[in-house]
Amino acid sequence: MFRRKAQITVLLLAGLALAGPSACRRSADAGSETQPPGEGAYSAPPEVTGAARAPGGGERLEGTAPADSRVRLGQPGGEAFTAKADPAGRWILVLPPAAQARIFGLSVLIEDRAVQAEGYVLVGPDGEAALLRAGASAVRLDAPTGPGIATLDIDAAGGGLLSGFAEPGSDVAIRIDGRGGSEARSDEAGRFSFTMPRLAGGPHRLEVAGVKLQQALAFDVAAPAPLDQGPLRATATPAGLRADWLTPGGGAQTTILARSWRMP
């Protein structure tokens, strides 16, 4: 359904996590640094486990990484934000407010070596946050307000991947353009996913129903315009934040972060 395009990797993507040492760094810790693990230590990639709006604005990200390592969020322009994991491997980083959506590469620095995490971190201007993954559903990092659609990923051929949150271990009925007969089942954590049939270009309507769940999402299938100004183009739509972004293979993928995920 999602096809990875065999194209030359776009150079800007490398800068997401591997921006040079001259990049602007803002450290989230004020204490002295301890020596990071040595060359022989296992270098597990870092992870973002949650995101929320910070009290003074901006976005508060938290996650895991090797103990006492330096975590780095790098933007394509070279600006980077860093935090240091504590002895238990937990880290917190507060990004300043921004009027536009931002995309980051996540990595951990160990003796000047960067171990890059899977995917890219997208942070929207209204507190939306997700892990973008090429050929797979995005993973919402901001907490849901209740059962609902979380993300919709669409490739250039009209293939789609739906993800959401429902009552744990429950069935979710799915209708596309008024046609039913499809179902997904949520796991123990309440997350469900569904591979959609290939859709023609133009407007479409998606409906999901289940225990304490009744939601519709209107969206358009349209190939994104060339991303010649950077690896991300984000647009506010009635359905939610639409992000057209470059995958590591140089192709384009569209991710919609459903607005209702955060609405009461």
Residue frames relative to the residue before (quaternion, step in Angstrom):
aa qw qx qy qz dx dy dz
M 1.0000 0.0000 0.0000 0.0000 0.00 0.00 0.00
F 0.7479 0.2055 -0.1353 0.6166 3.55 0.82 -0.92
R 0.1109 -0.8058 0.5801 0.0440 3.61 -0.70 1.02
R 0.3403 -0.7229 0.5642 0.2082 3.53 -0.87 0.95
K 0.3197 -0.7647 0.5305 0.1776 3.56 -0.71 1.04
A 0.3567 -0.7302 0.5450 0.2063 3.55 -0.94 0.97
Q 0.2735 0.7463 -0.5517 0.2526 3.56 0.21 1.29
I 0.6515 -0.5043 0.3896 0.4116 3.55 -1.30 0.29
T 0.4910 -0.6688 0.4688 0.3031 3.57 -0.84 0.94
V 0.4327 -0.7080 0.4979 0.2522 3.55 -0.83 0.99
L 0.5016 -0.7043 0.4122 0.2872 3.55 -0.71 1.11
L 0.5945 0.5867 -0.3777 0.3996 3.58 1.04 -0.62
L 0.6122 0.5742 -0.3599 0.4075 3.58 1.05 -0.68
A 0.6122 0.5505 -0.3604 0.4384 3.55 1.04 -0.69
G 0.6568 0.5320 -0.3136 0.4327 3.56 1.07 -0.69
L 0.4983 0.6702 -0.4353 0.3362 3.60 1.17 -0.30
A 0.8174 0.1853 -0.0964 0.5369 3.59 0.91 -0.80
L 0.7622 0.3790 -0.1878 0.4901 3.56 1.15 -0.51
A 0.1680 0.7927 -0.5625 0.1643 3.60 0.98 0.79
G 0.5858 -0.6421 0.3769 0.3200 3.53 -1.02 0.84
P 0.6926 -0.5038 0.3209 0.4043 3.56 -1.26 0.28
S 0.6110 0.5643 -0.3646 0.4187 3.60 1.19 -0.30
A 0.4565 0.6929 -0.4498 0.3306 3.58 1.27 -0.14
C 0.5513 -0.6144 0.4590 0.3286 3.52 -1.19 0.68
R 0.0806 -0.8010 0.5928 0.0222 3.58 -0.72 1.04
R 0.0927 -0.7616 0.6395 0.0500 3.54 -1.09 0.82
S 0.2255 -0.8189 0.5167 0.1074 3.53 -0.40 1.22
A 0.3662 -0.7404 0.5269 0.2004 3.55 -1.02 0.88
D 0.7075 0.3846 -0.2756 0.5250 3.57 1.22 -0.03
A 0.3139 -0.7712 0.5283 0.1662 3.54 -1.01 0.77
G 0.5732 0.6202 -0.3760 0.3812 3.59 1.23 -0.23
S 0.6431 -0.5051 0.4007 0.4132 3.53 -1.32 0.09
E 0.4792 -0.6765 0.4856 0.2774 3.55 -1.15 0.69
T 0.2823 -0.7178 0.6041 0.2003 3.53 -1.19 0.59
Q 0.6359 -0.5395 0.3862 0.3943 3.54 -1.19 0.45
P 0.3851 -0.7299 0.5061 0.2506 3.64 -0.74 0.99
P 0.6966 -0.4644 0.3226 0.4416 3.56 -1.25 0.27
G 0.5350 -0.6570 0.4373 0.3013 3.55 -1.09 0.68
E 0.7584 -0.3983 0.2775 0.4348 3.53 -1.39 0.09
G 0.7106 0.4844 -0.2672 0.4347 3.56 1.00 -0.79
A 0.5437 0.6395 -0.4007 0.3672 3.58 1.25 -0.24
Y 0.5409 -0.5998 0.4760 0.3480 3.56 -1.18 0.57
S 0.1924 -0.8047 0.5573 0.0690 3.56 -0.70 1.12
A 0.0983 -0.8061 0.5831 0.0240 3.57 0.08 1.28
P 0.4856 -0.6580 0.4732 0.3274 3.62 -0.95 0.73
P 0.5152 -0.6371 0.4661 0.3339 3.58 -1.11 0.56
E 0.1743 -0.7658 0.6088 0.1120 3.55 -1.31 0.34
V 0.2980 -0.6794 0.6296 0.2309 3.53 -1.27 0.52
T 0.1658 -0.8227 0.5399 0.0649 3.57 -0.66 1.08
G 0.8205 -0.0170 0.0129 0.5713 3.61 1.19 -0.25
A 0.0865 -0.7779 0.6207 0.0457 3.54 -1.27 0.47
A 0.0723 0.7802 -0.6173 0.0701 3.56 -1.13 0.72
R 0.5857 -0.5571 0.4413 0.3896 3.55 -1.22 0.41
A 0.4016 -0.7033 0.5346 0.2415 3.57 -0.96 0.89
P 0.6358 -0.5656 0.3573 0.3850 3.64 -1.06 0.68
G 0.7637 0.3528 -0.2027 0.5011 3.59 0.95 -0.79
G 0.6728 -0.4207 0.2937 0.5330 3.57 1.26 0.26
G 0.6614 0.4781 -0.3704 0.4435 3.55 -1.22 0.23
E 0.4759 -0.6654 0.5094 0.2672 3.54 -1.33 -0.19
R 0.2357 -0.7623 0.5914 0.1169 3.54 -0.95 0.98
L 0.0750 -0.7933 0.6042 0.0035 3.56 -0.61 1.18
E 0.0162 -0.7807 0.6243 0.0238 3.55 -1.11 0.68
G 0.1013 0.8116 -0.5673 0.0963 3.54 -1.15 0.57
T 0.4952 -0.6303 0.5108 0.3108 3.51 -1.33 -0.41
A 0.0575 0.7629 -0.6408 0.0647 3.54 -1.28 0.56
P 0.6751 -0.4404 0.3506 0.4769 3.61 -1.19 0.08
A 0.6173 -0.5857 0.3808 0.3618 3.58 -1.00 0.82
D 0.8674 0.0886 -0.0992 0.4796 3.55 -1.06 0.93
S 0.4710 0.6706 -0.4516 0.3529 3.61 1.17 0.38
R 0.4699 -0.6554 0.5150 0.2905 3.55 -1.31 0.28
V 0.1991 -0.7820 0.5847 0.0840 3.57 -0.67 1.16
R 0.1038 -0.8180 0.5658 -0.0005 3.55 -0.94 0.93
L 0.1128 -0.7417 0.6580 0.0643 3.55 -1.01 0.95
G 0.0544 -0.8387 0.5416 -0.0165 3.57 -0.43 1.23
Q 0.2888 -0.7456 0.5794 0.1581 3.57 -1.01 0.89
P 0.6555 -0.5437 0.3429 0.3964 3.60 -1.16 0.47
G 0.6635 0.5144 -0.3151 0.4425 3.59 1.08 -0.59
G 0.6378 -0.5449 0.3257 0.4360 3.58 1.26 -0.06
E 0.5583 0.5901 -0.4142 0.4105 3.63 1.14 -0.38
A 0.0356 -0.8073 0.5889 -0.0143 3.56 -0.98 0.84
F 0.2057 -0.7398 0.6294 0.1199 3.51 -1.28 0.54
T 0.0964 -0.8281 0.5519 0.0164 3.57 -0.85 0.91
A 0.0366 -0.7546 0.6543 0.0336 3.52 -1.33 0.45
K 0.3539 -0.7301 0.5421 0.2188 3.56 -1.18 0.46
A 0.4219 -0.6926 0.5275 0.2531 3.55 -0.89 0.97
D 0.4439 -0.6838 0.5074 0.2793 3.58 -1.07 0.72
P 0.7353 -0.4187 0.2703 0.4593 3.64 -1.20 0.05
A 0.6722 0.4671 -0.3041 0.4874 3.61 1.19 -0.41
G 0.5582 -0.6370 0.3753 0.3766 3.59 1.28 0.01
R 0.5478 0.6014 -0.4124 0.4101 3.61 1.18 0.34
W 0.0398 -0.7994 0.5995 0.0018 3.58 -1.05 0.75
I 0.1370 -0.7559 0.6366 0.0680 3.54 -1.29 0.56
L 0.0106 0.7880 -0.6144 0.0389 3.55 -0.97 0.89
V 0.1753 -0.7796 0.5955 0.0827 3.59 -0.87 0.97
L 0.2383 -0.7707 0.5798 0.1144 3.56 -0.65 1.17
P 0.4887 -0.6474 0.4826 0.3303 3.61 -1.00 0.67
P 0.6261 -0.5393 0.3888 0.4074 3.60 -1.17 0.42
A 0.0201 -0.7769 0.6292 0.0097 3.55 -1.24 0.56
A 0.4696 -0.6938 0.4760 0.2675 3.56 -1.06 0.77
Q 0.7452 0.3440 -0.1896 0.5389 3.57 1.23 -0.44
A 0.5769 -0.5567 0.4609 0.3805 3.56 -1.26 0.42
R 0.1591 -0.7875 0.5919 0.0647 3.55 -1.14 0.73
I 0.1980 -0.7584 0.6108 0.1123 3.53 -1.20 0.65
F 0.0966 -0.8086 0.5803 -0.0064 3.55 -0.96 0.96
G 0.2965 -0.6611 0.6461 0.2400 3.47 -1.34 0.44
L 0.2399 -0.7778 0.5699 0.1125 3.57 -0.95 0.89
S 0.1232 0.7873 -0.5942 0.1091 3.55 -0.84 0.98
V 0.3004 -0.7065 0.5997 0.2257 3.53 -1.33 0.17
L 0.2826 -0.7685 0.5559 0.1433 3.56 -0.94 0.93
I 0.0371 0.7780 -0.6229 0.0736 3.54 -0.76 1.13
E 0.8138 -0.1874 0.0636 0.5464 3.55 -0.36 1.32
D 0.7217 -0.4686 0.2181 0.4604 3.55 0.83 1.14
R 0.5669 0.5307 -0.4120 0.4766 3.60 1.24 0.34
A 0.2438 -0.7721 0.5723 0.1302 3.56 -0.93 0.91
V 0.1241 -0.7497 0.6474 0.0577 3.55 -0.87 1.05
Q 0.2240 -0.8326 0.4972 0.0971 3.56 -0.31 1.27
A 0.4260 -0.6902 0.5309 0.2455 3.55 -1.11 0.78
E 0.6205 -0.5227 0.4318 0.3941 3.52 -1.33 0.25
G 0.8592 0.1811 -0.1201 0.4632 3.55 -1.12 0.75
Y 0.4474 -0.6543 0.5411 0.2809 3.51 -1.39 -0.28
V 0.3877 -0.7093 0.5421 0.2294 3.55 -1.14 0.64
L 0.1240 -0.7827 0.6084 0.0424 3.56 -0.78 1.10
V 0.0487 -0.7792 0.6249 -0.0024 3.56 -0.89 1.01
G 0.2410 -0.7984 0.5398 0.1143 3.57 -0.65 1.13
P 0.6454 -0.5592 0.3613 0.3746 3.60 -1.23 0.35
D 0.7330 0.3951 -0.2282 0.5045 3.60 1.20 -0.42
G 0.7116 -0.4764 0.2520 0.4507 3.56 1.15 0.60
E 0.4457 0.6664 -0.4812 0.3545 3.60 1.22 0.08
A 0.0662 0.7907 -0.6068 0.0481 3.58 -1.05 0.71
A 0.1091 0.7965 -0.5839 0.1123 3.57 -0.94 0.87
L 0.3896 -0.6495 0.5953 0.2683 3.49 -1.36 0.41
L 0.2298 -0.7788 0.5731 0.1106 3.59 -0.61 1.18
R 0.0435 -0.8068 0.5888 -0.0228 3.56 -0.86 1.02
A 0.4369 -0.7035 0.4960 0.2611 3.58 -0.77 1.03
G 0.8502 0.1254 -0.1160 0.4980 3.56 -0.87 1.01
A 0.7243 0.3406 -0.2221 0.5567 3.59 1.24 0.28
S 0.6389 -0.5209 0.3943 0.4062 3.55 -1.30 0.27
A 0.4812 -0.6170 0.5333 0.3214 3.52 -1.16 0.63
V 0.2996 -0.7329 0.5842 0.1783 3.56 -1.21 0.55
R 0.3456 -0.7379 0.5386 0.2144 3.59 -0.61 1.10
L 0.2538 -0.7738 0.5693 0.1125 3.53 -0.98 0.94
D 0.6245 0.4919 -0.3456 0.4985 3.58 1.19 -0.43
A 0.5406 -0.6623 0.4210 0.3032 3.56 -1.04 0.79
P 0.4397 -0.6926 0.4972 0.2824 3.62 -0.99 0.77
T 0.4428 -0.6652 0.5269 0.2895 3.55 -1.27 0.41
G 0.7746 -0.1560 0.1156 0.6019 3.57 1.29 -0.19
P 0.7444 -0.3668 0.2694 0.4885 3.61 -1.24 -0.09
G 0.3464 0.7409 -0.5263 0.2324 3.59 -1.00 0.74
I 0.6415 -0.4837 0.4200 0.4220 3.52 -1.38 0.02
A 0.2584 -0.7775 0.5577 0.1330 3.56 -0.93 0.92
T 0.8120 -0.0925 0.1203 0.5636 3.59 0.64 -1.12
L 0.1011 -0.7342 0.6640 0.0990 3.49 -1.38 0.38
D 0.0980 -0.7926 0.6013 0.0236 3.56 -0.71 1.13
I 0.0736 -0.7995 0.5960 -0.0141 3.57 -0.89 1.00
D 0.2486 -0.7667 0.5700 0.1595 3.57 -0.93 0.88
A 0.7359 -0.4462 0.2847 0.4223 3.56 -1.33 0.13
A 0.6909 0.4720 -0.2781 0.4718 3.60 1.17 -0.50
G 0.6028 -0.5915 0.3524 0.4033 3.59 1.25 0.08
G 0.4561 0.6619 -0.4647 0.3714 3.57 1.23 0.22
G 0.1161 -0.8303 0.5444 0.0271 3.57 -0.99 0.78
L 0.1514 -0.7475 0.6411 0.0861 3.51 -1.27 0.59
L 0.1534 -0.7966 0.5836 0.0366 3.55 -0.72 1.15
S 0.0094 0.7783 -0.6277 -0.0117 3.57 -1.07 0.72
G 0.0891 0.8046 -0.5821 0.0763 3.54 -1.16 0.58
F 0.4293 -0.6747 0.5469 0.2479 3.49 -1.38 -0.18
A 0.0364 0.7913 -0.6066 0.0677 3.59 -0.89 1.00
E 0.7000 -0.3794 0.3397 0.5007 3.56 -1.26 -0.17
P 0.5431 -0.6425 0.4150 0.3463 3.63 -0.80 0.91
G 0.8536 0.1380 -0.1222 0.4873 3.55 -1.01 0.92
S 0.5438 0.6201 -0.3990 0.4007 3.60 1.12 0.56
D 0.4900 -0.6434 0.5043 0.3027 3.57 -1.29 0.39
V 0.1613 -0.7659 0.6185 0.0691 3.54 -1.12 0.83
A 0.2544 -0.7610 0.5817 0.1335 3.59 -0.71 1.10
I 0.1289 -0.8084 0.5740 0.0183 3.56 -0.93 0.97
R 0.0563 -0.7743 0.6303 0.0039 3.55 -0.93 1.00
I 0.1125 -0.7776 0.6175 0.0384 3.54 -1.00 0.93
D 0.8344 -0.0738 -0.0076 0.5461 3.56 -0.62 1.19
G 0.7403 -0.4362 0.2167 0.4635 3.56 0.97 0.92
R 0.6290 0.5146 -0.3420 0.4718 3.59 1.23 -0.09
G 0.1871 -0.8107 0.5498 0.0737 3.56 -0.73 1.09
G 0.4408 0.7193 -0.4847 0.2310 3.54 -1.20 -0.57
S 0.6576 0.4784 -0.3189 0.4868 3.61 1.24 -0.03
E 0.0512 -0.7982 0.6002 0.0072 3.54 -1.12 0.71
A 0.0992 -0.7340 0.6651 0.0955 3.51 -1.35 0.42
R 0.2408 -0.7589 0.5843 0.1572 3.57 -1.20 0.42
S 0.4049 -0.7216 0.5121 0.2304 3.54 -0.91 0.96
D 0.4582 -0.6785 0.5028 0.2774 3.53 -1.17 0.62
E 0.7679 -0.3710 0.2501 0.4583 3.57 -1.30 -0.16
A 0.6793 0.4582 -0.2888 0.4951 3.56 1.20 -0.47
G 0.5818 -0.6064 0.3640 0.4016 3.59 1.27 -0.08
R 0.5553 0.6167 -0.4016 0.3874 3.61 1.20 -0.09
F 0.0328 -0.7794 0.6249 0.0289 3.55 -1.12 0.74
S 0.1014 -0.7769 0.6181 0.0644 3.56 -1.24 0.47
F 0.0735 -0.7943 0.6030 0.0014 3.56 -1.18 0.59
T 0.2979 -0.7320 0.5887 0.1698 3.57 -0.96 0.96
M 0.2657 -0.8033 0.5188 0.1226 3.55 -0.47 1.21
P 0.5460 -0.5808 0.4686 0.3808 3.59 -1.16 0.43
R 0.6059 -0.5573 0.4132 0.3894 3.54 -1.20 0.46
L 0.2018 -0.8104 0.5468 0.0597 3.54 -0.80 1.09
A 0.4819 -0.6413 0.5120 0.3072 3.54 -1.14 0.68
G 0.6247 -0.5411 0.4021 0.3940 3.55 -1.22 0.39
G 0.5955 0.5640 -0.4272 0.3805 3.54 -1.15 0.66
P 0.7090 -0.4584 0.3190 0.4305 3.60 -1.29 -0.11
H 0.0279 -0.7770 0.6288 -0.0122 3.55 -1.17 0.74
R 0.2252 -0.7592 0.5964 0.1314 3.54 -1.30 0.39
L 0.1372 -0.7862 0.6020 0.0250 3.51 -0.86 1.07
E 0.0460 -0.7922 0.6085 0.0056 3.60 -0.93 0.94
V 0.0566 -0.7766 0.6270 0.0258 3.56 -1.02 0.84
A 0.0154 -0.7959 0.6046 -0.0289 3.56 -1.05 0.80
G 0.2092 0.7592 -0.5947 0.1618 3.53 -1.07 0.80
V 0.7579 -0.3084 0.2652 0.5101 3.55 -1.23 -0.43
K 0.8381 -0.0441 -0.0295 0.5429 3.59 -0.62 1.18
L 0.6454 0.4971 -0.3047 0.4935 3.57 1.20 0.50
Q 0.2218 0.7254 -0.6268 0.1782 3.55 -0.80 1.08
Q 0.2460 0.7922 -0.5084 0.2311 3.57 -0.22 1.24
A 0.1477 -0.7662 0.6199 0.0824 3.55 -1.19 0.67
L 0.0858 -0.7840 0.6141 0.0291 3.55 -1.13 0.67
A 0.1610 -0.7729 0.6096 0.0720 3.57 -0.73 1.12
F 0.0889 0.8026 -0.5792 0.1114 3.57 -0.82 0.98
D 0.3599 -0.7088 0.5640 0.2237 3.54 -1.32 0.30
V 0.2630 -0.7041 0.6335 0.1837 3.53 -1.14 0.72
A 0.2469 0.7530 -0.5670 0.2248 3.56 -0.47 1.19
A 0.4693 -0.6634 0.5005 0.2985 3.55 -0.90 0.90
P 0.4579 -0.6955 0.4701 0.2927 3.61 -0.82 0.89
A 0.5407 -0.5813 0.4906 0.3593 3.53 -1.18 0.56
P 0.6704 -0.5048 0.3389 0.4253 3.61 -1.14 0.52
L 0.3348 -0.7383 0.5557 0.1844 3.55 -0.94 0.95
D 0.1239 0.8405 -0.5135 0.1207 3.54 0.49 1.21
Q 0.6589 0.4879 -0.3135 0.4791 3.60 1.28 -0.04
G 0.7799 -0.1916 0.1341 0.5806 3.59 1.25 0.11
P 0.6565 -0.5619 0.3479 0.3636 3.58 -1.26 0.21
L 0.7651 0.3033 -0.1724 0.5413 3.62 1.25 -0.03
R 0.0178 0.7305 -0.6823 -0.0214 3.50 -1.20 0.77
A 0.0513 -0.8178 0.5729 -0.0163 3.60 -0.53 1.14
T 0.0382 -0.8006 0.5967 -0.0382 3.54 -0.94 1.00
A 0.3823 -0.6944 0.5563 0.2492 3.59 -0.98 0.83
T 0.0097 -0.7863 0.6170 -0.0309 3.59 -0.84 1.03
P 0.6619 -0.4901 0.3571 0.4406 3.63 -1.18 0.24
A 0.6537 0.5158 -0.3170 0.4540 3.60 1.10 -0.64
G 0.6813 -0.4011 0.3094 0.5285 3.56 1.13 -0.67
L 0.7207 -0.4087 0.3134 0.4640 3.55 -1.28 -0.17
R 0.1574 -0.7696 0.6143 0.0751 3.59 -0.76 1.08
A 0.0663 -0.7927 0.6059 -0.0062 3.56 -0.78 1.11
D 0.1170 -0.7373 0.6626 0.0599 3.55 -0.80 1.09
W 0.0756 0.8321 -0.5373 0.1151 3.56 -0.57 1.14
L 0.5022 -0.6551 0.4917 0.2773 3.53 -1.27 0.58
T 0.3316 -0.7272 0.5673 0.1983 3.55 -0.91 0.93
P 0.6801 -0.4892 0.3317 0.4338 3.64 -1.18 0.28
G 0.6756 0.4905 -0.3012 0.4606 3.61 1.14 -0.54
G 0.6032 -0.5894 0.3538 0.4044 3.59 1.25 0.01
G 0.5622 0.5867 -0.4029 0.4211 3.61 1.22 0.00
A 0.4451 -0.6761 0.5191 0.2745 3.54 -1.32 0.11
Q 0.0474 -0.7697 0.6366 0.0128 3.56 -1.11 0.77
T 0.2567 -0.7590 0.5817 0.1401 3.56 -1.08 0.77
T 0.0500 -0.7826 0.6205 0.0036 3.56 -0.91 0.97
I 0.1372 -0.7664 0.6239 0.0670 3.55 -0.90 0.99
L 0.1981 -0.7523 0.6196 0.1041 3.56 -0.81 1.07
A 0.3831 -0.7750 0.4518 0.2201 3.57 -0.23 1.31
R 0.4831 -0.6919 0.4669 0.2643 3.54 -0.85 1.03
S 0.6496 0.5554 -0.3184 0.4101 3.60 1.01 -0.82
W 0.4803 0.6710 -0.4325 0.3634 3.60 1.23 -0.30
R 0.7774 0.3361 -0.1517 0.5095 3.54 1.05 -0.80
M 0.5851 0.5905 -0.3784 0.4072 3.60 1.23 -0.06
P 0.4967 -0.6496 0.4781 0.3205 3.63 -1.03 0.69
